Amino acid sequence: MASRSFKAFASGSFMLMGEHAVLRGYPALVMAVEQGITVTLTPRADWTIHIASSLGQHQTTLDNLQVERPFHFVLALIQHVQPAVPQGFDLVIDSDIRADMGIGSSAAVTIATLKVFVEWLQLGWESAQLLSVARQVVRSQQNGLGSGADLAASLLGGTVYFHAEPLSAQRLSYTPKIISRYCGYKTPTAEVIQRVEQQRQAKPAQYAAYDQQIGQLVEQAKHAIEQANWPALGQCFIQQQAIMQAMQLCTLEIDALLAELTQDPQVLGTKISGSGLGDCVIGLLA
């Protein structure tokens, strides 16, 4: 008799507002997208663990589990729940997100994998615990870095108002219409954060002011979304983008994409989505 399979989906995400300042205790806004990752788990009759995805395949055993790329988030999560795992399993990962684009593929695969284990093992965890565990796993693979905002969007869907410390996430009633453009490359988030930190050490007062201004804009943007006031949200986009420009997070490719989107009369505001120095830009549609 075939084993029952368990399946879960988690969305990718865009950062709407709050980049960099979210790592300093300020709130952020993040939005789930339609694209995402589906994980299917099928228990086995032995101790073997087999993982298959577009990134390749990985096979190990439950009693010899090591965290290795490119499945480091998945394997770290398996290690976290390993004491409750009674047997081996096959894990199939299906994604319609490009791994080299910053729309939350790591967060989506972490949340989707966590969901299938919670269902299979009947752990009964609520959203707050799921988010906490997922962030702990991701940070273990990123030198302690990562706010968890993308995890919150993958978990809750829609548009999420997020605080990193203390960890909290609230899904808002409305979701804006967003278009995006990918510049063709992505600088790893950890590298961008390190560069910003170097600039912060050189100009601490200036960067503290940037954080505060971004935090205030996030609160204004949250209010605009709750009122479905899209022109006001567009102005928040424009103002935060000006700060990100001042923080030297733009590139020639990013500037070109922002200029292209700005020329569209249906676009109310544009900005970088994510840490910057590549990746995606987003535009708010009327």
C-alpha positions in Angstrom: 0.0 0.0 0.0 1.4 3.4 -1.1 2.2 5.9 1.6 0.1 9.0 1.9 1.8 12.2 0.5 1.7 15.6 2.1 1.8 18.8 0.1 2.2 22.5 0.9 2.5 25.7 -1.1 4.2 29.0 0.0 4.3 32.2 -2.0 7.3 34.2 -3.0 7.3 37.9 -2.0 8.3 41.5 -2.7 9.5 43.9 -0.1 7.2 46.9 -0.4 8.7 49.3 2.3 11.2 49.2 5.1 14.4 47.8 3.6 17.5 48.0 5.8 15.6 49.9 8.6 13.8 46.7 9.4 17.1 45.3 10.7 17.3 48.2 13.1 14.0 47.6 14.9 11.7 49.5 12.5 8.6 48.0 10.8 8.4 46.8 7.2 5.7 46.0 4.6 6.0 42.9 2.5 3.7 41.4 -0.1 3.2 37.8 -1.2 3.1 37.1 -5.0 1.2 34.5 -7.0 4.4 32.6 -7.8 5.7 30.2 -5.2 7.1 26.8 -4.3 5.2 23.6 -3.7 6.8 20.9 -1.6 5.5 17.3 -1.5 6.6 14.8 1.1 6.1 11.1 0.8 7.2 8.9 3.8 9.5 5.9 3.0 9.8 2.5 4.6 13.6 3.1 5.3 15.9 5.8 6.7 16.7 7.4 3.3 16.0 11.0 2.6 15.8 11.9 -1.0 15.3 15.5 -2.2 14.6 16.5 -5.8 14.2 19.9 -7.4 15.2 21.9 -10.4 18.5 22.6 -8.5 19.4 19.0 -8.6 19.0 16.0 -6.3 20.4 15.1 -2.8 20.3 11.8 -1.0 21.3 11.1 2.6 20.0 9.2 5.6 18.2 10.3 8.7 21.1 9.3 10.9 23.7 10.9 8.7 22.1 14.3 8.0 24.5 17.1 7.0 23.5 20.6 5.9 24.8 21.2 2.3 24.1 23.6 -0.5 22.0 24.1 -2.5 19.5 22.5 -0.1 20.9 24.2 3.0 17.6 25.8 4.1 15.6 22.5 3.6 18.3 20.4 5.3 18.6 22.8 8.2 14.9 22.6 8.7 14.9 18.8 8.6 17.6 18.9 11.3 15.4 21.1 13.4 12.5 18.7 13.4 14.6 15.5 13.2 13.9 14.3 16.8 10.2 13.9 15.8 10.8 12.3 12.4 10.1 8.5 12.5 11.4 7.4 9.1 12.9 8.5 5.8 11.0 10.3 3.1 11.1 11.7 -0.4 10.8 15.5 -0.8 10.0 16.9 -4.1 10.3 20.7 -4.6 8.5 22.3 -7.5 9.1 26.1 -8.0 7.9 28.7 -10.4 10.3 31.2 -8.9 13.8 31.8 -10.3 16.3 31.2 -7.5 18.5 34.1 -8.7 15.7 36.6 -8.3 15.0 38.2 -5.0 11.3 37.4 -4.6 11.7 35.3 -1.6 12.5 31.8 -3.0 14.5 30.9 0.1 11.7 32.0 2.4 9.1 30.2 0.3 10.9 26.9 0.2 11.5 27.1 4.0 7.8 27.8 4.8 6.5 25.2 2.4 8.8 22.6 3.8 8.0 23.5 7.3 4.2 23.2 6.5 4.5 19.7 5.2 6.5 18.5 8.2 4.0 20.1 10.6 1.1 18.3 8.8 2.9 15.0 8.6 4.2 15.0 12.2 0.9 16.5 13.5 2.9 19.2 15.4 -0.1 21.5 15.8 2.1 24.7 15.6 0.3 28.0 15.1 1.4 30.8 12.8 3.5 32.6 15.4 5.6 29.4 16.1 5.9 28.6 12.4 7.3 32.0 11.8 9.7 31.9 14.7 11.1 28.4 13.8 11.4 29.4 10.1 13.4 32.5 10.9 15.6 30.6 13.3 16.4 28.1 10.5 17.1 30.8 7.9 19.3 32.8 10.2 21.3 29.7 11.0 22.3 29.6 7.4 22.9 33.4 7.0 25.3 34.2 9.8 22.4 35.3 12.0 21.1 37.8 9.3 17.6 38.2 8.1 14.6 40.0 9.5 12.1 37.3 8.5 9.8 39.7 6.7 9.8 37.5 3.5 8.9 34.5 5.7 5.9 36.3 7.1 4.6 37.0 3.6 5.1 33.4 2.5 3.3 32.2 5.6 0.4 34.6 5.8 -0.1 35.7 2.1 -1.4 39.1 1.1 0.3 42.3 2.4 1.9 42.0 5.8 2.9 44.6 8.3 6.0 43.2 10.0 8.2 43.8 13.0 11.4 41.8 13.5 11.9 42.5 17.3 9.7 41.5 19.0 8.7 39.2 16.1 5.2 40.0 14.9 3.3 39.9 11.6 -0.2 41.3 10.7 -2.0 40.7 7.4 -3.6 43.9 6.1 -7.0 44.1 4.5 -5.9 45.3 1.1 -3.1 44.4 -1.3 -1.8 46.9 -3.8 -1.3 46.2 -7.5 2.4 45.9 -8.2 4.5 45.4 -11.4 8.1 44.4 -11.3 11.2 44.4 -13.4 14.4 42.3 -12.9 17.7 44.0 -13.7 19.4 40.7 -14.6 21.5 40.1 -11.6 21.4 40.0 -7.8 24.0 41.0 -5.2 23.7 38.7 -2.2 21.7 40.4 0.6 24.5 39.7 3.1 27.0 41.5 1.0 24.7 44.5 0.6 24.1 44.6 4.3 27.8 44.5 5.0 28.4 47.4 2.6 25.6 49.5 4.2 27.1 48.7 7.6 30.5 50.1 6.5 28.8 53.3 5.3 26.8 53.5 8.5 30.0 53.3 10.6 31.4 56.2 8.6 28.2 58.3 8.9 26.3 57.0 12.0 24.1 60.0 12.5 23.1 60.2 8.8 22.2 56.5 8.6 20.3 56.6 11.9 18.2 59.4 10.3 17.7 57.3 7.2 16.3 54.4 9.4 14.0 56.8 11.2 12.7 58.3 8.0 12.1 54.9 6.5 10.3 53.7 9.6 8.0 56.8 9.5 7.3 56.1 5.8 6.4 52.5 6.5 3.8 53.7 9.0 2.4 56.2 6.5 2.3 53.4 3.8 0.5 51.0 6.2 -2.2 53.7 6.8 -2.4 54.3 3.0 -2.9 50.6 2.3 -5.6 50.3 5.1 -7.4 53.1 3.4 -6.7 51.8 -0.2 -5.2 55.2 -0.8 -2.9 54.3 -3.7 -1.7 57.8 -4.6 -0.5 58.2 -1.0 1.2 54.9 -1.1 2.9 55.9 -4.4 4.4 58.9 -2.7 5.8 56.7 0.1 7.4 54.6 -2.6 9.0 57.7 -4.1 10.3 59.0 -0.8 11.8 55.8 0.3 13.5 55.3 -3.1 15.1 58.7 -2.7 16.6 57.5 0.6 17.8 54.3 -1.0 19.4 56.4 -3.7 21.2 58.4 -1.0 22.3 55.1 0.6 24.1 54.3 -2.7 21.9 51.2 -3.3 21.2 51.9 -7.0 23.1 50.8 -10.1 22.9 51.9 -13.7 20.6 49.0 -14.5 18.3 49.8 -11.6 18.1 53.5 -12.5 17.2 52.6 -16.1 14.4 50.3 -14.9 13.1 52.9 -12.5 13.1 55.5 -15.2 11.2 53.2 -17.6 8.5 52.4 -15.0 8.1 56.1 -14.1 7.3 57.0 -17.7 4.2 54.7 -17.5 1.2 57.0 -16.6 -0.4 54.1 -14.7 2.5 53.9 -12.3 2.1 56.0 -9.1 5.5 55.3 -7.6 8.6 53.2 -8.0 11.4 51.8 -5.8 13.9 49.1 -5.3 12.4 46.0 -3.8 14.9 44.3 -1.4 18.4 45.2 -0.3 19.5 46.9 -3.6 22.6 46.8 -5.8 20.7 44.7 -8.3 17.6 42.5 -8.3 14.1 43.8 -8.8 12.4 47.2 -8.9 8.6 47.5 -8.4 6.0 50.0 -9.5 2.7 50.7 -7.9 -0.2 50.7 -10.3 -3.2 53.0 -10.0 
